[in-house]
Amino acid sequence: MPEAAKPKDKAKEKEKPKEKEPTPLELFVESIRAELLQVRSEMKEIGLLVEQSQGEVEKLAQRNAAITAQVHQLQAHFDTVPREDIKSAYEHSQDAQQRLFTMRGQLEKLQSDVGHLKRYAETLARTLQTLEGKGPMDLPEAVAAQPTGGIEQIIEAQEEERRKISRHIHDGPAQALANFILQTEIAMRLFDIDKDKAREELNSLKASASSTFANVRDFIFDLRPMMLDDLGLIPTTRRYVDAYKEKTGLNASLIFTGTERRLEPHREVLVFRGIQELLGNIRDHAQATQAKVMMDVDAATVRVVVEDNGRGFDPAAAMAEGAKGRGLQTLKSRVTQVGGTIEVESSPGSGAKVTFSIPAGT
């Protein structure tokens, strides 16, 4: 009877073994395998972009060479070519050089990304091979085999610094030198026609050179102030805040308390770069009229507070992964790596206050 068969069916169901749940190590291995597939897919996509960019760079290089040849022809007939034609040729040459420079920068960035992904993929592959080929491992050892997020952040921070340097050089000295060449050529041509106008061009060239020299000197100071090595953190920060106030027009001030003494070089660099980054954010984004830096150095700790009366922002969004600007994230990473802490206080419309502290060291 059907009713009599039901208990047997239930007994069979009870005897059916349950599916074994994956262990933490098996889950980890599966996540490594999925990550490796994703990285290889990204490498393939970026590889295609590299090929396209290489073709574009070759085209721009050929165009730049053609325009350069045209400029050389104009120089050979400088006395008979109209001034407007000379100016137009130099502008086209400058535009071609700028496009080529930008495209080469993009290509180098893509090639760098491919290199980083390749090394990451190799590490993932070795980790996966170790886990699958040598049997069970302790989970902490497996996790330790992965590349850390800190390394990726350091690499990204280095690339961002290179991009900033590249933009500064291109927008500043490179453009100025191109203009110097044009002004010199014009002045040379005017000497045989109108010496007064030639003198005006030379005076203008001198003023431009003086301004460019000042900009380059400021750029070198921003890049690596020699004062930091010679005099230390406090005098360098004082000069930087004074120069910042003069250039931006903001009411900027530095308040120092504690003991004025030298710190270990890497700690002085970290603190100075942190102040530089935060003041740069105020200048570029805060729309503030006041900025204040407070620094305290005692036997154990260096504490820095940077605040402004600007428009404020959402700290959670600024510190979130993938945020547009990585300045605060990079600063947080550097501070925590030396055992320090950072706190960001802000909200839209109420200014901002960033506090970070690091051990003063020996």
ROMIDO-847405 format. One record per residue: residue in one letter; x, y, z of N, C-alpha, C in turn. Coordinates in steps of 0.02 Angstrom, whole numbers, padded with zeros to 5 digits, always signed. Layout:
<nodes>
AXYZXYZXYZ;...
</nodes>
This chain:
<nodes>
M+00042-00060+00000+00000+00000+00000+00044+00063+00000;P+00021+00115-00030+00062+00176-00033+00079+00202+00036;E+00031+00195+00084+00044+00221+00151+00102+00185+00183;A+00109+00119+00171+00162+00079+00202+00231+00098+00176;A+00233+00126+00115+00298+00142+00084+00326+00208+00110;K+00284+00249+00139+00306+00316+00160+00360+00315+00213;P+00354+00271+00265+00408+00271+00315+00475+00253+00286;K+00477+00207+00237+00541+00189+00206+00570+00248+00168;D+00525+00285+00133+00550+00343+00096+00581+00394+00144;K+00548+00404+00202+00574+00451+00251+00640+00427+00278;A+00646+00361+00288+00708+00333+00314+00765+00344+00264;K+00750+00336+00198+00801+00348+00147+00824+00421+00147;E+00773+00465+00156+00790+00536+00158+00836+00552+00216;K+00824+00519+00272+00866+00531+00331+00936+00504+00320;E+00940+00447+00283+01005+00417+00271+01047+00455+00220;K+01015+00498+00179+01050+00536+00128+01100+00584+00160;P+01164+00580+00142+01215+00622+00174+01206+00696+00155;K+01220+00739+00203+01217+00811+00190+01278+00834+00150;E+01267+00886+00109+01323+00914+00071+01373+00945+00119;K+01436+00931+00106+01490+00956+00149+01501+01030+00136;E+01500+01071+00189+01512+01142+00182+01586+01155+00169;P+01602+01202+00125+01672+01216+00110+01708+01245+00172;T+01770+01226+00179+01810+01252+00234+01833+01323+00218;P+01855+01360+00270+01881+01428+00256+01938+01428+00206;L+01981+01376+00209+02037+01373+00161+02012+01363+00090;E+01961+01320+00082+01933+01308+00015+01900+01372-00012;L+01866+01408+00031+01836+01471+00010+01890+01521-00010;F+01945+01521+00027+02000+01567+00011+02031+01549-00056;V+02042+01485-00068+02070+01462-00132+02025+01483-00190;E+01959+01476-00180+01912+01494-00233+01914+01570-00245;S+01921+01609-00192+01925+01682-00201+01989+01702-00238;I+02044+01667-00224+02107+01680-00259+02099+01664-00334;R+02066+01608-00348+02057+01588-00418+02014+01639-00455;A+01960+01662-00423+01917+01712-00455+01954+01778-00465;E+01994+01798-00416+02033+01860-00422+02083+01855-00479;L+02115+01797-00487+02164+01787-00540+02131+01793-00609;L+02071+01763-00616+02036+01769-00680+02017+01841-00695;Q+01997+01878-00643+01978+01948-00652+02038+01990-00673;V+02095+01979-00640+02156+02017-00656+02178+02002-00727;R+02176+01939-00748+02196+01922-00816+02150+01954-00867;S+02085+01958-00851+02038+01991-00896+02054+02066-00902;E+02070+02098-00846+02088+02169-00847+02153+02180-00886;M+02201+02134-00878+02264+02139-00917+02250+02137-00992;K+02204+02094-01012+02188+02088-01083+02157+02153-01109;E+02110+02181-01070+02077+02243-01090+02127+02301-01095;I+02169+02308-01044+02218+02362-01045+02269+02351-01100;G+02286+02287-01114+02331+02272-01169+02306+02298-01236;L+02240+02293-01247+02211+02319-01309+02216+02396-01310;L+02205+02428-01252+02212+02500-01249+02284+02522-01262;V+02332+02482-01238+02403+02497-01251+02417+02495-01326;E+02392+02444-01360+02403+02440-01433+02373+02499-01469;Q+02312+02519-01450+02280+02577-01482+02319+02641-01468;S+02342+02648-01405+02379+02708-01387+02446+02711-01423;Q+02479+02654-01431+02542+02653-01468+02533+02676-01540;G+02478+02654-01571+02463+02677-01639+02451+02751-01642;E+02415+02778-01592+02401+02850-01590+02465+02890-01579;V+02509+02864-01535+02573+02898-01523+02614+02901-01586;E+02616+02847-01624+02654+02847-01687+02626+02898-01736;K+02560+02904-01741+02530+02953-01786+02547+03024-01764;L+02541+03037-01699+02557+03104-01673+02630+03120-01681;A+02674+03070-01673+02746+03081-01683+02761+03101-01755;Q+02727+03068-01803+02737+03084-01873+02712+03155-01887;R+02654+03173-01859+02626+03240-01869+02673+03292-01838;N+02699+03277-01780+02745+03324-01747+02808+03334-01787;A+02833+03279-01816+02894+03283-01858+02881+03327-01920;A+02822+03319-01950+02805+03358-02009+02800+03433-01993;I+02768+03448-01935+02761+03518-01916+02829+03548-01898;T+02872+03508-01865+02939+03531-01848+02979+03547-01910;A+02972+03505-01961+03006+03517-02024+02982+03582-02056;Q+02916+03594-02050+02888+03657-02078+02917+03718-02041;V+02923+03712-01975+02951+03767-01936+03023+03781-01956;H+03061+03727-01968+03131+03735-01990+03135+03771-02057;Q+03088+03756-02101+03086+03790-02166+03072+03865-02157;L+03026+03880-02111+03011+03951-02097+03072+03987-02069;Q+03109+03952-02026+03168+03983-01997+03221+03998-02051;A+03223+03956-02103+03271+03967-02156+03253+04028-02198;H+03189+04047-02197+03166+04106-02235+03132+04156-02188;F+03163+04165-02130+03132+04204-02077+03118+04276-02098;D+03161+04305-02138+03154+04376-02156+03099+04390-02206;T+03078+04339-02242+03027+04350-02294+02958+04323-02275;V+02953+04286-02220+02889+04256-02201+02852+04305-02155;P+02787+04315-02167+02748+04360-02123+02749+04336-02050;R+02746+04386-02006+02750+04370-01935+02692+04326-01913;E+02632+04337-01939+02574+04297-01921+02583+04224-01940;D+02615+04212-01998+02627+04143-02019+02677+04108-01972;I+02727+04146-01950+02776+04118-01903+02741+04100-01837;K+02700+04147-01813+02666+04136-01750+02619+04076-01755;S+02583+04071-01811+02537+04015-01821+02574+03948-01823;A+02632+03947-01856+02672+03886-01861+02696+03864-01792;Y+02719+03912-01752+02742+03895-01685+02685+03870-01641;E+02626+03900-01648+02569+03877-01609+02549+03806-01628;H+02550+03791-01694+02535+03723-01715+02588+03674-01689;S+02650+03696-01691+02704+03654-01665+02696+03640-01591;Q+02678+03692-01554+02669+03685-01481+02609+03639-01467;D+02555+03647-01505+02496+03604-01496+02513+03531-01511;A+02550+03519-01564+02569+03451-01582+02613+03420-01528;Q+02660+03459-01502+02703+03433-01448+02663+03418-01385;Q+02614+03461-01370+02573+03450-01311+02532+03386-01318;R+02501+03376-01377+02461+03316-01387+02505+03253-01383;L+02564+03256-01412+02609+03199-01411+02632+03185-01339;F+02648+03238-01302+02670+03231-01233+02615+03198-01191;T+02553+03223-01199+02496+03196-01161+02484+03123-01178;M+02485+03107-01243+02471+03038-01264+02526+02991-01240;R+02588+03014-01242+02643+02972-01217+02635+02960-01141;G+02612+03011-01106+02600+03002-01034+02545+02951-01021;Q+02491+02953-01061+02438+02903-01054+02464+02833-01069;L+02505+02828-01122+02532+02763-01140+02577+02735-01084;E+02619+02778-01056+02663+02756-01002+02621+02734-00941;K+02567+02770-00927+02523+02750-00872+02492+02682-00884;L+02467+02670-00945+02438+02606-00961+02489+02550-00957;Q+02549+02562-00983+02602+02511-00980+02621+02497-00907;S+02622+02549-00866+02636+02540-00795+02581+02498-00761;D+02518+02512-00779+02463+02473-00752+02468+02399-00771;V+02486+02387-00834+02494+02317-00856+02549+02283-00816;G+02604+02319-00805+02659+02290-00766+02638+02272-00695;H+02601+02318-00663+02577+02304-00595+02530+02245-00594;L+02483+02242-00642+02436+02186-00645+02472+02121-00659;K+02523+02123-00700+02560+02062-00716+02594+02035-00654;R+02626+02079-00616+02659+02056-00554+02608+02030-00504;Y+02551+02063-00500+02497+02042-00455+02472+01973-00476;A+02461+01963-00542+02437+01899-00567+02488+01843-00553;E+02552+01858-00561+02603+01808-00547+02603+01788-00473;T+02593+01837-00429+02590+01822-00358+02529+01779-00341;L+02471+01798-00372+02411+01758-00361+02419+01687-00386;A+02451+01680-00445+02461+01613-00474+02506+01571-00429;R+02560+01601-00403+02604+01563-00358+02568+01543-00293;T+02527+01590-00268+02489+01574-00207+02441+01516-00220;L+02406+01519-00277+02359+01467-00294+02395+01400-00304;Q+02452+01401-00337+02491+01340-00348+02514+01310-00282;T+02535+01353-00236+02557+01328-00170+02499+01296-00132;L+02442+01329-00134+02384+01303-00097+02359+01237-00127;E+02359+01231-00193+02332+01171-00225+02384+01116-00232;G+02448+01135-00233+02499+01084-00246+02531+01054-00185;K+02529+01089-00129+02563+01064-00069+02516+01048-00012;G+02452+01041-00028+02405+01020+00023+02384+01077+00067;P+02349+01060+00123+02321+01112+00167+02375+01156+00197;M+02358+01219+00205+02401+01267+00239+02360+01303+00291;D+02393+01331+00339+02357+01373+00387+02332+01435+00352;L+02272+01454+00367+02241+01511+00334+02281+01576+00343;P+02310+01590+00401+02350+01652+00407+02408+01653+00359;E+02441+01595+00347+02496+01593+00299+02472+01607+00229;A+02414+01580+00212+02386+01591+00145+02370+01664+00135;V+02341+01694+00186+02323+01765+00180+02386+01808+00174;A+02439+01788+00211+02501+01826+00209+02533+01824+00141;A+02517+01772+00101+02546+01766+00035+02518+01816-00015;Q+02461+01848+00002+02430+01895-00044+02467+01962-00042;P+02467+01998-00099+02493+02066-00098+02450+02109-00053;T+02480+02152-00014+02441+02193+00032+02415+02254-00003;G+02358+02280+00024+02331+02341-00004+02377+02400+00004;G+02419+02397+00057+02466+02452+00069+02514+02462+00012;I+02538+02406-00017+02584+02410-00074+02551+02443-00133;E+02488+02423-00146+02451+02453-00202+02442+02528-00191;Q+02427+02548-00130+02417+02619-00115+02482+02658-00125;I+02538+02627-00104+02603+02661-00113+02618+02670-00186;I+02605+02618-00226+02618+02623-00298+02574+02677-00329;E+02510+02678-00310+02464+02727-00338+02484+02798-00317;A+02508+02804-00254+02530+02870-00230+02591+02894-00270;Q+02637+02847-00284+02696+02865-00324+02676+02887-00394;E+02629+02850-00424+02606+02868-00491+02572+02936-00492;E+02533+02951-00439+02499+03016-00435+02549+03072-00429;E+02603+03061-00390+02655+03111-00384+02689+03123-00451;R+02701+03069-00489+02732+03077-00555+02687+03116-00602;R+02621+03103-00598+02574+03139-00640+02574+03214-00623;K+02578+03230-00558+02579+03300-00537+02642+03334-00563;I+02700+03300-00557+02763+03329-00581+02760+03340-00656;S+02732+03291-00691+02727+03296-00764+02684+03356-00784;R+02627+03364-00750+02583+03421-00766+02617+03487-00751;H+02652+03491-00693+02686+03553-00674+02738+03572-00726;I+02778+03524-00748+02831+03538-00796+02801+03558-00863;H+02749+03522-00884+02718+03537-00949+02684+03605-00949;D+02646+03619-00897+02608+03682-00895+02652+03742-00878;G+02710+03729-00847+02753+03784-00827+02814+03792-00871;P+02871+03762-00852+02933+03773-00890+02929+03754-00964;A+02896+03700-00981+02893+03678-01051+02858+03730-01094;Q+02801+03755-01071+02764+03806-01108+02805+03871-01112;A+02837+03889-01056+02876+03951-01055+02934+03948-01104;L+02969+03891-01107+03025+03885-01153+03003+03891-01226;A+02945+03863-01242+02919+03869-01309+02905+03943-01326;N+02878+03980-01277+02866+04051-01288+02931+04090-01294;F+02982+04070-01255+03047+04104-01260+03075+04100-01330;I+03070+04040-01360+03096+04030-01427+03060+04077-01476;L+02994+04080-01471+02956+04123-01516+02974+04196-01506;Q+02978+04220-01443+02994+04290-01430+03065+04307-01454;T+03111+04260-01445+03180+04272-01468+03183+04280-01544;E+03148+04237-01579+03147+04240-01652+03117+04306-01676;I+03062+04326-01643+03030+04389-01662+03076+04448-01649;A+03110+04448-01592+03156+04502-01575+03214+04506-01625;M+03240+04448-01644+03295+04447-01693+03273+04476-01759;R+03212+04460-01778+03186+04487-01842+03175+04562-01839;L+03151+04585-01780+03136+04657-01774+03197+04701-01770;F+03255+04674-01753+03316+04714-01745+03333+04752-01809;D+03319+04721-01866+03335+04754-01930+03278+04798-01955;I+03221+04797-01920+03163+04834-01943+03146+04891-01895;D+03139+04874-01831+03119+04923-01781+03153+04905-01715;K+03206+04940-01700+03245+04924-01640+03206+04937-01575;D+03162+04986-01576+03122+05000-01515+03075+04942-01499;K+03043+04916-01552+02999+04858-01541+03039+04796-01522;A+03098+04789-01550+03141+04733-01532+03161+04737-01459;R+03174+04799-01436+03192+04809-01365+03132+04792-01321;E+03071+04809-01342+03011+04792-01304+03003+04716-01299;E+03016+04681-01355+03011+04608-01354+03062+04578-01305;L+03123+04606-01305+03175+04580-01260+03157+04595-01187;N+03129+04653-01173+03107+04667-01105+03052+04620-01082;S+03006+04606-01130+02953+04559-01114+02981+04489-01102;L+03031+04470-01143+03064+04405-01134+03098+04401-01066;K+03132+04455-01047+03166+04457-00982+03116+04448-00924;A+03060+04483-00930+03009+04478-00877+02981+04406-00873;S+02969+04377-00932+02944+04308-00934+02994+04260-00904;A+03058+04270-00920+03110+04226-00893+03114+04232-00818;S+03109+04293-00792+03112+04304-00719+03053+04269-00684;S+02994+04276-00714+02935+04245-00686+02940+04168-00688;T+02965+04143-00744+02973+04070-00750+03024+04044-00701;F+03079+04081-00692+03130+04061-00644+03100+04057-00573;A+03059+04106-00555+03027+04105-00489+02980+04045-00482;N+02943+04031-00536+02898+03973-00534+02936+03907-00527;V+02992+03901-00564+03032+03840-00559+03061+03833-00489;R+03083+03889-00460+03111+03887-00392+03058+03865-00342;D+02996+03892-00350+02941+03871-00307+02925+03797-00317;F+02927+03775-00380+02913+03705-00395+02964+03659-00363;I+03027+03679-00365+03080+03639-00333+03069+03636-00257;F+03049+03693-00228+03035+03694-00156+02978+03648-00139;D+02924+03649-00180+02867+03605-00168+02888+03531-00176;L+02931+03519-00224+02951+03450-00239+02994+03422-00183;R+03044+03458-00162+03087+03436-00107+03126+03496-00080;P+03099+03530-00029+03133+03589-00002+03199+03569+00031;M+03254+03600+00009+03319+03585+00039+03322+03608+00111;M+03281+03657+00129+03277+03680+00198+03260+03623+00245;L+03219+03577+00221+03198+03522+00264+03257+03480+00287;D+03305+03471+00242+03365+03434+00260+03412+03476+00303;D+03417+03541+00287+03466+03584+00320+03443+03610+00387;L+03380+03634+00390+03356+03669+00451+03303+03630+00489;G+03269+03583+00456+03219+03544+00491+03148+03563+00477;L+03102+03529+00511+03031+03534+00497+03001+03602+00513;I+03016+03630+00572+02981+03690+00594+02999+03751+00550;P+03063+03767+00539+03079+03824+00496+03051+03816+00425;T+03055+03754+00399+03029+03742+00331+02954+03754+00327;T+02918+03730+00378+02846+03739+00379+02828+03813+00385;R+02865+03850+00427+02853+03922+00433+02859+03957+00366;R+02914+03941+00330+02923+03973+00265+02869+03952+00216;Y+02850+03889+00218+02799+03865+00171+02732+03900+00184;V+02713+03907+00247+02649+03940+00263+02651+04014+00243;D+02708+04047+00254+02714+04118+00233+02708+04124+00157;A+02742+04080+00120+02738+04082+00046+02667+04065+00023;Y+02635+04018+00057+02567+03998+00041+02519+04057+00050;K+02528+04094+00104+02486+04153+00117+02495+04206+00063;E+02557+04217+00043+02571+04267-00007+02542+04249-00076;K+02547+04185-00094+02525+04164-00161+02449+04158-00166;T+02417+04132-00113+02345+04119-00117+02302+04177-00095;G+02331+04223-00054+02291+04277-00027+02250+04256+00033;L+02255+04192+00054+02218+04169+00112+02253+04194+00176;N+02213+04204+00227+02240+04222+00293+02265+04158+00326;A+02327+04138+00310+02355+04076+00335+02404+04090+00391;S+02404+04046+00441+02448+04056+00499+02472+03989+00526;L+02529+03991+00559+02558+03932+00592+02567+03947+00666;I+02540+03904+00708+02548+03909+00780+02587+03848+00803;F+02646+03860+00832+02688+03804+00854+02695+03805+00930;T+02688+03746+00960+02699+03738+01032+02743+03678+01044;G+02772+03676+01101+02815+03618+01117+02888+03634+01108;T+02926+03582+01094+02999+03587+01088+03019+03587+01014;E+03054+03640+00994+03077+03643+00924+03142+03603+00918;R+03137+03545+00888+03196+03501+00881+03191+03462+00817;R+03247+03431+00797+03248+03390+00737+03218+03322+00751;L+03184+03295+00701+03156+03228+00704+03193+03184+00654;E+03178+03120+00654+03206+03076+00603+03183+03100+00535;P+03227+03096+00483+03210+03124+00418+03143+03101+00390;H+03128+03036+00395+03065+03012+00365+03004+03039+00402;R+03011+03054+00467+02955+03082+00504+02945+03157+00486;E+03000+03193+00477+02994+03263+00455+02962+03267+00386;V+02982+03223+00341+02952+03223+00274+02878+03207+00278;L+02860+03157+00318+02789+03137+00323+02746+03195+00349;V+02769+03228+00401+02730+03283+00429+02725+03342+00380;F+02782+03359+00349+02781+03415+00302+02736+03401+00243;R+02741+03339+00215+02699+03322+00158+02625+03321+00178;G+02610+03301+00240+02541+03302+00263+02514+03373+00265;I+02553+03419+00293+02531+03489+00295+02524+03517+00224;Q+02571+03501+00182+02570+03524+00112+02507+03499+00076;E+02490+03436+00086+02431+03406+00054+02367+03439+00079;L+02362+03449+00144+02301+03478+00173+02293+03551+00153;L+02347+03590+00153+02342+03659+00130+02326+03663+00056;G+02353+03616+00017+02337+03613-00054+02263+03600-00066;N+02234+03556-00025+02162+03542-00030+02121+03605-00015;I+02143+03642+00036+02107+03704+00054+02111+03753-00004;R+02170+03761-00033+02179+03808-00089+02136+03788-00149;D+02134+03724-00165+02103+03702-00227+02028+03688-00221;H+02004+03671-00161+01935+03646-00156+01892+03681-00104;A+01922+03710-00052+01881+03731+00006+01844+03797-00004;Q+01868+03840-00049+01840+03907-00057+01841+03944+00010;A+01896+03938+00045+01903+03967+00112+01937+04036+00108;T+01931+04073+00163+01967+04136+00169+02021+04133+00224;Q+02017+04081+00265+02065+04072+00319+02088+03999+00323;A+02152+03991+00340+02180+03924+00351+02228+03929+00410;K+02224+03881+00454+02266+03882+00514+02299+03815+00524;V+02365+03817+00537+02403+03757+00551+02428+03762+00623;M+02414+03710+00663+02439+03707+00732+02481+03644+00739;M+02540+03652+00765+02586+03596+00772+02614+03595+00844;D+02613+03536+00872+02640+03528+00940+02689+03469+00939;V+02748+03480+00966+02799+03428+00969+02820+03419+01042;D+02808+03359+01069+02833+03345+01136+02880+03285+01132;A+02897+03257+01189+02947+03204+01190+02923+03141+01154;A+02857+03130+01152+02832+03067+01124+02794+03075+01059;T+02764+03133+01046+02716+03139+00991+02724+03204+00953;V+02710+03199+00888+02702+03258+00845+02629+03262+00826;R+02596+03317+00844+02525+03324+00830+02514+03385+00786;V+02476+03375+00732+02463+03429+00684+02388+03436+00675;V+02364+03498+00676+02294+03514+00662+02293+03566+00605;V+02255+03551+00553+02246+03597+00497+02172+03609+00489;E+02151+03672+00494+02079+03686+00487+02068+03748+00444;D+02007+03752+00417+01989+03809+00373+01916+03826+00384;N+01895+03883+00356+01826+03906+00362+01790+03900+00295;G+01809+03850+00256+01781+03842+00189+01714+03807+00187;R+01698+03780+00128+01632+03751+00117+01623+03682+00147;G+01677+03650+00170+01672+03585+00201+01659+03529+00152;F+01655+03468+00177+01643+03409+00135+01620+03351+00179;D+01604+03296+00147+01583+03235+00182+01644+03192+00195;P+01669+03186+00257+01729+03146+00269+01724+03074+00247;A+01665+03043+00256+01657+02973+00236+01667+02964+00161;A+01640+03011+00122+01647+03007+00049+01720+03019+00028;A+01753+03066+00061+01823+03081+00044+01870+03024+00060;M+01854+02985+00112+01898+02930+00133+01877+02864+00103;A+01821+02863+00065+01795+02800+00038+01841+02775-00018;E+01840+02709-00027+01880+02679-00081+01855+02703-00148;G+01901+02724-00191+01882+02746-00258+01862+02819-00260;A+01871+02857-00205+01855+02928-00206+01897+02964-00258;K+01871+03021-00284+01905+03056-00339+01975+03078-00320;G+01982+03108-00261+02048+03128-00237+02073+03079-00185;R+02136+03059-00190+02163+03009-00145+02210+03039-00093;G+02210+03106-00087+02256+03139-00042+02247+03119+00030;L+02185+03121+00054+02172+03103+00124+02185+03029+00136;Q+02166+02987+00087+02178+02915+00094+02253+02901+00099;T+02292+02933+00056+02364+02923+00056+02394+02947+00122;L+02372+03005+00146+02396+03031+00210+02379+02982+00267;K+02319+02957+00267+02298+02909+00319+02342+02847+00317;S+02356+02822+00256+02398+02763+00250+02468+02776+00277;R+02497+02833+00261+02565+02849+00284+02567+02857+00360;V+02516+02890+00387+02515+02902+00459+02507+02837+00498;T+02461+02795+00476+02450+02732+00511+02509+02684+00505;Q+02546+02689+00450+02604+02645+00441+02659+02658+00492;V+02662+02719+00519+02713+02734+00570+02683+02734+00640;G+02622+02706+00646+02591+02700+00712+02553+02761+00734;G+02533+02804+00687+02497+02865+00705+02423+02859+00695;T+02387+02913+00707+02314+02916+00699+02295+02979+00661;I+02237+02977+00630+02211+03036+00593+02136+03041+00605;E+02112+03103+00611+02041+03115+00622+02019+03173+00577;V+01964+03163+00542+01938+03214+00496+01869+03236+00521;E+01862+03302+00533+01798+03330+00555+01776+03382+00504;S+01719+03371+00474+01692+03419+00426+01620+03401+00409;S+01586+03450+00382+01520+03439+00354+01507+03496+00305;P+01465+03485+00254+01454+03536+00204+01434+03603+00234;G+01471+03656+00217+01455+03723+00240+01486+03744+00306;S+01525+03699+00338+01550+03716+00404+01626+03710+00410;G+01662+03715+00355+01735+03711+00358+01759+03640+00371;A+01823+03633+00386+01852+03567+00397+01909+03572+00446;K+01920+03517+00481+01974+03512+00530+02003+03441+00525;V+02068+03438+00509+02102+03373+00504+02158+03372+00556;T+02157+03320+00597+02207+03311+00649+02244+03246+00638;F+02311+03248+00637+02348+03186+00634+02407+03189+00683;S+02422+03131+00711+02476+03126+00760+02519+03066+00742;I+02584+03073+00752+02630+03017+00742+02679+03015+00800;P+02708+02957+00814+02760+02954+00866+02820+02997+00845;A+02847+03033+00893+02904+03077+00878+02969+03039+00867;G+02971+02976+00887+03031+02936+00877+03085+02956+00927;T+03146+02936+00910+03202+02948+00956+03225+03020+00953;
</nodes>
